[in-house]
Amino acid sequence: MKKLRVLPALIVVFAILSNPVTVVAGSHVDPAFIKVVSVETAPTIDGVLDENIWARRYDRLVFNAGMGTGDVDFAVTGGAEVQAPYTDTTSTIVKIVHDGLDLYISLDSDDKSVCRFNSSWEGDGMFMKIKDASGADMEYKFYFNLEGTDPDIHLELPGLYPNSAEGAAFKKSGTIVNDTTSVDSGYTAEMVIHLADLGYTDMYADVQVLINIFDPDGYTGVTGEAWDVGTFYKAWWGSEWGPDMRTLRLSDPPTRVALATEDAIVMDGEITESFWESAESVVVGHNTNGSTGGYYAQWSDPENEYTDASETSLKFVHNGSLLYIAVESNDMSVGKWSPGWEADGLFLWMTDKGDYAPAARKEIKAMYFSGTEGDGIVFETNDQVPTGSAEGVSFEPEGTVTHTGLNGDDAGYSLELVINTEDFGYEIGDTVRLSAVIWDLDYSSADEYDAGIADYAPEWWGSQWADPNFERFFMYRGVILSTDPVGTDDFTTGPTHFSLSQNYPNPFNAGTVISVSVPESGNANLEIYNVLGQKVATLYDGFLSAGSHNFSWNSLGSNDQQLSTGMYFYRLTVGDQVATKKMVMIK
């Protein structure tokens, strides 16, 4: 189970800063993909990054000449000095989130000279290629590339999709575009691309892109201006013009449905009860679309690779107020991180209904804390959890010997937990707010620990710490205590009946998610109506495969229709079955 030793290099130091810090971390250089987290409420496209989502802690790309990397800072592929000598060393942070099939991109630049380059179409800002659903490259140009004194940013859209995006920018105090008489303080910008307009239907798709950030300095934007009046640097993720591209992995489902069962769980950790077969799940792991985020830290050897990128399935059902959670991991190195308290297993944050204050968070830990060879998990809660409100056990299959590196690869582990949600104020039909962190500490047991080979790689659904001292505006995810029953006798792997779940969040501002379950494939239609019975949106109309599906609705849409605060209805029709529910939009 022990990896080949690689000679130690520089110590990696991570820092959470508003601006990037130069460090060494091989896994954070030119990532093949970044995960794109989902939002509860869609940002307003005004260029002002004042929404909580932009201040949260998740993977971001940092474009900078000579940029290192940090905890959530990922360096890009390369760059070029178009016109020397470049001295500005601007940092432009690019963050990307999604609301269903609406892809939101923000730019935060500290550029000291915001301008158009010469008389060309280029200027400070972003050039992006994105593949549509058919695989064709589409170009989006989002630049300060207009003439004149202090023009606004300019968004150019592909000819095939002329209404597929919107964008706006905000000039920071003191910034005057195309003015070389004073030092600028940079700009921020927001853009949304409606992936549905590009033919995408899966809100957890992999989307291929290349992203360029241009940074000309010292130009006045006058047509015919000489090249050598100023300087120019550009950097890209993927390639400058193509063909190499990178992946935006649309991830992080905001809710999962806990279907109802009348069967009692046998607390043995083995996940053998029939109700688990039909339970909804989220798969947390480095390469999955389920996680909100994660990071890989190899403290003493940045050349080392994360070879055991484990995947862990979390499943949810409920029996009355009792929420059952199953955890199943394929981890090949199960144990404790010898230098610290962290260990493989589940670290769950939970809240009382309606109380999301940091000090009120509940900690539930089912983790391999003991460090003793062969031990199962240690189950712990903090003093915010009422006594007897939660319990959990583990199961180690044949082939797994915990806390040792002397027995070859492990065969993973499984956990079962029960949480009495009534003790936290929840009722049937409510959405339980929680964050689930799966720790993955590899090659870290006391008998094999070496700083040059040990891996430290938590992944999470929600927030890592739910702690404002570490991450601002942390996210909880929702587990809906549904009244719909789970199948218990036929051992099917999909839903056993037709159902339409309550949208989440509700009430909502712009974006919400609607979950449906259909036991058989067939033609389906999902539409939104106002209180007058007028149809305002069609979310789906076509053949729908059997199973559970999530549909996202952004009430801002990709058209000019203005929808007001009030009640709306959504109706699902599959064959001769129809279900309708109401929801409330607040603007």
Secondary structure in CASP SS format (residue, H / E / C, confidence):
PFRMAT SS
TARGET T0000
AUTHOR 0000-0000-0000
METHOD secondary structure of the structure
MODEL  1
M C 1.00
K C 1.00
K C 1.00
L C 1.00
R C 1.00
V C 1.00
L C 1.00
P C 1.00
A C 1.00
L C 1.00
I C 1.00
V C 1.00
V C 1.00
F C 1.00
A C 1.00
I C 1.00
L C 1.00
S C 1.00
N C 1.00
P C 1.00
V C 1.00
T C 1.00
V C 1.00
V C 1.00
A C 1.00
G H 1.00
S H 1.00
H H 1.00
V E 1.00
D C 1.00
P C 1.00
A C 1.00
F E 1.00
I E 1.00
K E 1.00
V E 1.00
V E 1.00
S E 1.00
V C 1.00
E C 1.00
T C 1.00
A C 1.00
P C 1.00
T C 1.00
I C 1.00
D C 1.00
G C 1.00
V C 1.00
L C 1.00
D C 1.00
E C 1.00
N H 1.00
I H 1.00
W H 1.00
A H 1.00
R C 1.00
R C 1.00
Y C 1.00
D C 1.00
R E 1.00
L E 1.00
V E 1.00
F E 1.00
N C 1.00
A C 1.00
G C 1.00
M C 1.00
G C 1.00
T C 1.00
G C 1.00
D C 1.00
V C 1.00
D E 1.00
F E 1.00
A E 1.00
V C 1.00
T C 1.00
G E 1.00
G E 1.00
A E 1.00
E E 1.00
V E 1.00
Q E 1.00
A C 1.00
P C 1.00
Y C 1.00
T C 1.00
D C 1.00
T C 1.00
T C 1.00
S C 1.00
T E 1.00
I E 1.00
V E 1.00
K E 1.00
I E 1.00
V E 1.00
H E 1.00
D E 1.00
G C 1.00
L C 1.00
D E 1.00
L E 1.00
Y E 1.00
I E 1.00
S E 1.00
L E 1.00
D E 1.00
S E 1.00
D C 1.00
D C 1.00
K C 1.00
S C 1.00
V C 1.00
C C 1.00
R E 1.00
F C 1.00
N C 1.00
S C 1.00
S C 1.00
W C 1.00
E C 1.00
G E 1.00
D E 1.00
G E 1.00
M E 1.00
F E 1.00
M E 1.00
K E 1.00
I E 1.00
K E 1.00
D C 1.00
A C 1.00
S C 1.00
G C 1.00
A C 1.00
D E 1.00
M E 1.00
E E 1.00
Y E 1.00
K E 1.00
F E 1.00
Y E 1.00
F E 1.00
N C 1.00
L C 1.00
E C 1.00
G C 1.00
T C 1.00
D C 1.00
P C 1.00
D C 1.00
I C 1.00
H E 1.00
L E 1.00
E E 1.00
L C 1.00
P C 1.00
G C 1.00
L C 1.00
Y C 1.00
P C 1.00
N C 1.00
S C 1.00
A E 1.00
E E 1.00
G E 1.00
A E 1.00
A E 1.00
F E 1.00
K E 1.00
K C 1.00
S C 1.00
G C 1.00
T C 1.00
I C 1.00
V C 1.00
N C 1.00
D C 1.00
T C 1.00
T C 1.00
S C 1.00
V C 1.00
D C 1.00
S C 1.00
G C 1.00
Y E 1.00
T E 1.00
A E 1.00
E E 1.00
M E 1.00
V E 1.00
I E 1.00
H E 1.00
L H 1.00
A H 1.00
D H 1.00
L H 1.00
G C 1.00
Y C 1.00
T C 1.00
D C 1.00
M C 1.00
Y C 1.00
A C 1.00
D E 1.00
V E 1.00
Q E 1.00
V E 1.00
L E 1.00
I E 1.00
N E 1.00
I E 1.00
F E 1.00
D E 1.00
P E 1.00
D E 1.00
G C 1.00
Y C 1.00
T C 1.00
G C 1.00
V C 1.00
T C 1.00
G C 1.00
E C 1.00
A C 1.00
W H 1.00
D H 1.00
V H 1.00
G C 1.00
T E 1.00
F E 1.00
Y E 1.00
K E 1.00
A E 1.00
W E 1.00
W E 1.00
G C 1.00
S C 1.00
E C 1.00
W C 1.00
G C 1.00
P C 1.00
D C 1.00
M C 1.00
R E 1.00
T E 1.00
L E 1.00
R E 1.00
L E 1.00
S C 1.00
D C 1.00
P C 1.00
P C 1.00
T E 1.00
R E 1.00
V E 1.00
A E 1.00
L E 1.00
A E 1.00
T C 1.00
E C 1.00
D C 1.00
A C 1.00
I C 1.00
V C 1.00
M C 1.00
D C 1.00
G C 1.00
E C 1.00
I C 1.00
T C 1.00
E C 1.00
S H 1.00
F H 1.00
W H 1.00
E H 1.00
S H 1.00
A C 1.00
E E 1.00
S E 1.00
V E 1.00
V E 1.00
V E 1.00
G E 1.00
H C 1.00
N C 1.00
T C 1.00
N C 1.00
G C 1.00
S C 1.00
T C 1.00
G E 1.00
G E 1.00
Y C 1.00
Y C 1.00
A E 1.00
Q C 1.00
W C 1.00
S C 1.00
D C 1.00
P C 1.00
E C 1.00
N C 1.00
E C 1.00
Y C 1.00
T C 1.00
D C 1.00
A C 1.00
S C 1.00
E E 1.00
T E 1.00
S E 1.00
L E 1.00
K E 1.00
F E 1.00
V E 1.00
H E 1.00
N E 1.00
G C 1.00
S C 1.00
L E 1.00
L E 1.00
Y E 1.00
I E 1.00
A E 1.00
V E 1.00
E E 1.00
S E 1.00
N C 1.00
D C 1.00
M C 1.00
S C 1.00
V C 1.00
G C 1.00
K E 1.00
W C 1.00
S C 1.00
P C 1.00
G C 1.00
W C 1.00
E C 1.00
A E 1.00
D C 1.00
G E 1.00
L E 1.00
F E 1.00
L E 1.00
W E 1.00
M E 1.00
T C 1.00
D E 1.00
K C 1.00
G C 1.00
D E 1.00
Y C 1.00
A C 1.00
P H 1.00
A H 1.00
A H 1.00
R C 1.00
K E 1.00
E E 1.00
I E 1.00
K E 1.00
A E 1.00
M E 1.00
Y C 1.00
F C 1.00
S C 1.00
G C 1.00
T C 1.00
E C 1.00
G C 1.00
D C 1.00
G C 1.00
I C 1.00
V E 1.00
F E 1.00
E E 1.00
T E 1.00
N C 1.00
D C 1.00
Q C 1.00
V C 1.00
P C 1.00
T C 1.00
G C 1.00
S C 1.00
A E 1.00
E E 1.00
G E 1.00
V E 1.00
S E 1.00
F E 1.00
E C 1.00
P C 1.00
E C 1.00
G C 1.00
T C 1.00
V C 1.00
T C 1.00
H C 1.00
T C 1.00
G C 1.00
L C 1.00
N C 1.00
G C 1.00
D C 1.00
D C 1.00
A C 1.00
G C 1.00
Y E 1.00
S E 1.00
L E 1.00
E E 1.00
L E 1.00
V E 1.00
I E 1.00
N E 1.00
T H 1.00
E H 1.00
D H 1.00
F H 1.00
G C 1.00
Y C 1.00
E C 1.00
I C 1.00
G C 1.00
D C 1.00
T E 1.00
V E 1.00
R E 1.00
L E 1.00
S E 1.00
A E 1.00
V E 1.00
I E 1.00
W E 1.00
D C 1.00
L E 1.00
D E 1.00
Y C 1.00
S C 1.00
S C 1.00
A C 1.00
D C 1.00
E C 1.00
Y C 1.00
D C 1.00
A C 1.00
G C 1.00
I C 1.00
A C 1.00
D E 1.00
Y E 1.00
A C 1.00
P C 1.00
E E 1.00
W E 1.00
W E 1.00
G C 1.00
S C 1.00
Q C 1.00
W C 1.00
A C 1.00
D C 1.00
P C 1.00
N C 1.00
F C 1.00
E C 1.00
R C 1.00
F C 1.00
F C 1.00
M C 1.00
Y C 1.00
R E 1.00
G E 1.00
V E 1.00
I E 1.00
L E 1.00
S E 1.00
T E 1.00
D E 1.00
P E 1.00
V C 1.00
G C 1.00
T C 1.00
D C 1.00
D C 1.00
F C 1.00
T C 1.00
T C 1.00
G C 1.00
P C 1.00
T C 1.00
H C 1.00
F C 1.00
S E 1.00
L E 1.00
S C 1.00
Q C 1.00
N C 1.00
Y E 1.00
P C 1.00
N C 1.00
P C 1.00
F E 1.00
N C 1.00
A C 1.00
G E 1.00
T E 1.00
V E 1.00
I E 1.00
S E 1.00
V E 1.00
S E 1.00
V E 1.00
P C 1.00
E C 1.00
S C 1.00
G E 1.00
N E 1.00
A E 1.00
N E 1.00
L E 1.00
E E 1.00
I E 1.00
Y E 1.00
N E 1.00
V C 1.00
L C 1.00
G C 1.00
Q C 1.00
K E 1.00
V E 1.00
A E 1.00
T E 1.00
L E 1.00
Y E 1.00
D E 1.00
G E 1.00
F E 1.00
L E 1.00
S C 1.00
A C 1.00
G E 1.00
S E 1.00
H E 1.00
N E 1.00
F E 1.00
S E 1.00
W E 1.00
N E 1.00
S C 1.00
L C 1.00
G C 1.00
S C 1.00
N C 1.00
D C 1.00
Q C 1.00
Q C 1.00
L C 1.00
S C 1.00
T C 1.00
G E 1.00
M E 1.00
Y E 1.00
F E 1.00
Y E 1.00
R E 1.00
L E 1.00
T E 1.00
V E 1.00
G C 1.00
D C 1.00
Q E 1.00
V E 1.00
A E 1.00
T E 1.00
K E 1.00
K E 1.00
M E 1.00
V E 1.00
M E 1.00
I C 1.00
K C 1.00
END
